[in-house]
Amino acid sequence: MRQVSQSYRTGKLALVDTATPRAPAGGVLVDTTVSLISAGTERAIVDMARKNLLVKAKDRPDLVAKVLDKAKREGVLSAFDAVRTKLDNPIPLGYSLAGRVAEVGAGAPGFARGDRVACAGAGFANHAEVNAVPLNLVVRVPDAVTDEEASFVTVGAIALHGVRLARPTLGASVVVIGLGLLGQITVQLLAAHGCDVIGVDLDPAKVERAKARGAVAGVVPSSDDPVEVVRAFTGGIGADAVVVTASSPTNEPLVTAGDVARDRARVVAVGVMPIEVPRKTYYDKELELVVSRSYGPGRHDPAYEERGHDYPIGYVRWTERRNFEAVLRAIETKRLDVLSLVTHRFPFEDALDAYAVVTGERPEPHLGVLLTYPERAARPAAVAEVRSEHVRRDRSTLGVAMVGTGAFASGVLLPALAKLPGAKLVATVSGRGLSARHAADRFGAEHVLSDIDAALALPAVDAVMIATRHSSHAAQAAKALAAGRDVFLEKPAAIDEAQLATLAEAVAGARGRLQVGFNRRFAPFAEAVRDAFSGRRAGLVMVARINAGRVADTSWLADAAESGGRIVGEGCHFVDLMSYWAGSSPIRVSAHGLGAEGAYRRDDNVIATLTFADGSVGTLIYTAMGDPSVPKESYEVFCEGKIARLNDWRALSLTERGKTRTTRALRADKGHAAQLAAFVRACNTGGSSPIPWASIEATTRATFAIERARLENVSVEL
């Protein structure tokens, strides 16, 4: 299928061919018929991408601070690589469309193949021929509403939520500042509520258009004083509410809003602008400023948008999905006219011409710019699951399929793989497609796929690398092993006992080898620590202090159902590293989490003590409470009068008999390249997995035990 893509580094737009996504669990696969280019929002995205790096940095000082912190912790070279990878990732454009359901995923009730639907959401309702959209971002289109009208669903919901925040009442006077596409819809919705609407815009044509669609008055600031016009219309009172739908590089719209508002009025900021409030005006009038969060309640909540958890209607009447339905109902009943806002229609293959209009490269007055899509041909039959044993044809080069092409795979694993002479990337696999296309182009893969079954059907694929979300690891690895492939599985191996049992059964019956991405044991400094204590007779005393940093509550990493939690999902690294140093597995675990008081999570502030079979003892201090500018990882190992201190993989000090030797590195090397080299070498020579399954299983069970010990306040025997 084809999709509009933009490079954030260069700003270049392209219409790319990529894999057709698969129907998502809890969602539907939609063949797009019409999509709407949101002129204001998408132009802002395109303009930002086309700015040079210095201007981007000035506009996003928060991101610059993160880069500087990373440079301090891991070195300038590592920070540079991370920034380059981030900038190189393509951006999908679009967030409002109409189409027909092509497939219904598991757990998506209420939809059937062929249903006409409207879809919303950046990253989901893209300018693409096919989109995989979660349940709460899809609504059915009434018969009386055309696909072109339905494609306005998202912009309509943004306007409607802004209107709801203004609390309109019959007879209220409301000023709308900014009469672009969003402002025009806002005017109509306020008029439908029985409000007297006054529109303000720099463009006289847009003011006249608003007056023709429900505004009782209009103001062009270059010729009229908005304050005087509003005062004259409201009998000197001022506006009861102001909705700012303009996008501006300055706070001028907020200044105007404060000037035209009455005492104790409400100002709703919908457009993009600096939130710099003129204090005196807002203080003197005791104005209330509300910043609208896009489509409505549910926006930016992954539990709602991606996992389909609805809010009870008795508590949240107008969620974003219910706003979508209300917009379509308003169109159906003729209270909202969106077709009159359409100024341009382009066939999808001419999408770049459409953006030339939106960005001003082709200067034409515009509001609603639509992309229309050709009818999709019948899909080929789904690839059957591969059951037969794979036979390698070439022992000199390992054919690899990369399943999951997110930031870690594209920024760490694939660059390391590309440098290995004994491996070749054959296919990239991603459920959404665009990242897989980009990775394939960058690293030379022939195939871009949306499903692991399609990768396993390729004879050239000898091994599968899996870097998807944690909850899918065990099942995907077991499937690949059953198909006779070698598997490199990014950590963790599994997130619960049932998944671990499934994977263990697959490993036991497989001819291929499994390696889990416990990379730190392959780092040069990790090997140096182990060598420093070779020949010891006593156990080690090990301390791993991990300044892990907080993750947003909305991140999938904070959802144990997807990530396993941070101890299972990341803590496994440090358990494995201590197991490597000890040369044995944990046999006993105790753990304590942060108390109930405070604003921090209890599951990512944990101290665990592990006893190993050889008598070694390790303490894992894993916390999200620290300052992120301090190095993330610090280790100390003690034994028989010797101390090893490892600081964030950039400096290793060995102290013995009063003398200290320190080795430093230009960049942090956590062993990613070495672990892949070991995996490829084992696959090509027929050797055993670089990490034995018994060690992988023991490490994984130890992380489960840490969680149990923390929750139940018990010591757990392994």
C-alpha positions, 0 to 999 in steps of 0.5 A: 500500500501507499502512505504519505511520509515525511522526514523529520530531519530534512522535511521532505515529503514522499508517497511511499510503498509499504506493507499493508498493516494487519487488523489489530486486536481490539480494532479494525482494518480500514480501506481509506476512501477520503482523508482530510488534510488539516491545513493548520496542524499539518502545515505546522508539522511540515514547517517544523520538519523543514526547519534547520536543526538549530531552529528545531532545538530552539523550539524544543528546549526540553528535548535539547536538555534530554540530549545534553543529559544523555551526552553527559551520561553516555558520551557525545557519540552515543547522544549523536547517534540517538539524535540522528536515529530520532531525526531519521525516523519518518513521520506519518501524516494525517489524522482524519478520514473515512473508509470501509472496514476491510477486516475486524480484529479480535475483540472489536465488537460492533463492526462488520466487513464493509461498514462505512466508518470515520476514523481519527487519531495521529498515527492511526488515521493516516493519509494511507490507503489502509489503516489499522485503527483501535476501537475507540477511534472508529465510528460508524457513518450514518447513511445520509452522511457522505464519505467526504463529509465523514472525513471531517470527523476529527477536526469537527471533534476538536472544534466541538470539544472547544465549544463544550469547554466554552460552556455555551448557552442560548443567547450568549455572545462568543468570539471566535478568533481564527477563522480557518477550517477549525474556526469555521466549524466552531462558528457553526457549532456555536450558532447551533447552540443558539449563541451569537457568534462574532468571528475575528480573522485577518482574512476578510474572505474568511470573515465573510464565509463565517458570517454566511455560516452563522456568525452575526458579526465579523472583524478584520483587525487591520480595519476594525478594532475587535474590542469596539466591535464586540462592545458595540454588539454586546451593549458594552459588556464584552464576550461571554466566552472566547474560543481561540482557534488561530495558530500563531507564533506569538501570544497575540490571540490570547491578548485579543481574547482578554481584551474582548472578554467580559468580566469573569469570562472564559477563554478557550485555547484550541489553536497552537500558540505560546501560552503567555498570558497578559496577567494584568488583563486576565487578573483585572477581569478574573478571566478563566483560561482553559487549554483544550486537549484536542478531541475530548476526554480520552485523548492521550490516554493509551488505555482509552485510545489504544486498549479500548477501555471506555469511560462510563457515560454517567461520569464522562458524557462526551468522550472523544468517540462520543464527540465523533458521533455527535459531529456526524449526527450534526452533519446528518441533521444539517446543523453542520455544513462541512462540504461548503468548506471544501476548497480542493480535492486531489487524487491520493497519488497527487498528495504532494501537490495537495501539500504544496497548496497547504504549505503555501508553495503553491499559493492558493486560498484554501480551507478543506483539502481532501485526498480521494483514494482509488478503490482497493483491489481484493486482498490476497489470502492470508499467509498460512502459519508455517509448520514445516522445518526450515532448512538453511541453504547458505551457512556463510550468511545468516538471513535475518527478519527484524520483527518490530522496527521501533526506535531501539531496533532501528537505532541500536540492533539494526546498525549493529547487525549491518556491520556483521559480515556473516548476516544479511537483513532480508525482511522488516516486519511491523504492524503499522508499516511505515517504520518497517519501510524506513528500516528496509530502505536504510539497511537494505532489506528486500521485503517489508512485511506486516506479520511474522507469519509472512516472514517465516514463509520466506525461505531466505529467512534463517533467523528472526530478531524480535523487538516488539512490545514485551507481552508478545515476546514469548508467543512470537519466539515460540512460533519462530522456533517451531518454524525451525528458525534461530531466534534473537529475542530482545528482553524480557523472555516472558512477562509471566509464568504461563508465557515462560512455560510456553517458551520453555516448551518451544525451546525444548522441542526446537532445533534452532537456538534462542538468545535473549538480549541480555547484552550487558554481559557481552560488554567489554567492561563486564568481561573485565570485571569477571576476569578480575575475579577469576580464580576466586574462592569466595562469593562475590558481593555485588551492588547494582544501582540503577537510576532508572528515571520515571516513565509517563503513566501513559507509556506502555512501559507503565502498563504491566499487562504489556511490559511486565512492569519495570523489574521484569521488563528491564530489571532482568538485565541486571539480574543476568549481569550479576548471574554472569559475574557470579557464574551461577543462578539466583537461588533466593530472593527478597525485595522491598518497594517504596512505601505507600506514601509519596507521589512515586510508583512502588513498582519501579522503586525497589531494592532486591537482594539475591543469593546465588548458588555459588554463595555470591550475594547481589543487591539491586537498587532500582529507582525512578526517584533520582535526578536524570542527569546523574549516570543511570548505571553504577556497579560495585563488586567486592571480593577477597580484598579487591573492588571493581567499580563500573560507572555507566559503562564509560569508566572501570576502576579496579582497586587492590592493595591500595592501588587503583587502575582506571580505564575509560571509554569514549562512548558507553558500550553496553555490549549490543554489538558483541551480543549480536556477533556472538549470536550470528557466529553461533547460528553460522557455525552450528554452535550453542546459544551464547546464553544457555536457556537454563540461565535465561529461565533462571533470570526470568524466574528471579524477576518474577520472584522479586515482584512476588517478594515485594508484594507479599513481603516474603523471601522467595526460594528458587 
